[in-house]
Amino acid sequence: MFETAPFRKEPAHMTDDEFSMRIEMLENRLMHQEAALEELTRILLTQEERIREQSETIKRLREHVRALLPSQLALPEEETPPPHY
């Protein structure tokens, strides 16, 4: 994805042109990494919003289903008395 340096000389042995080229390559890599980080941040924020919306939808649906389904327990006034009464 990124170009690697065509040379691996120690900075003390580099010419000015080699040093300038290396600085330019590092600046380009940094620019691409910053752009990638911004894109990842944007995607993460979008996903967080979707998760929040989906959580709210699930909560509403759960409440709706609970309201539609009859309770497994009868109301106290609907309970039949136990056999020993």
PyMOL commands that set and color helices and strands:
alter all, ss='L'
color gray80, all
select helices_A, chain A and resi 11-13+16-68+76-78
alter helices_A, ss='H'
color red, helices_A
deselect
rebuild
show_as cartoon
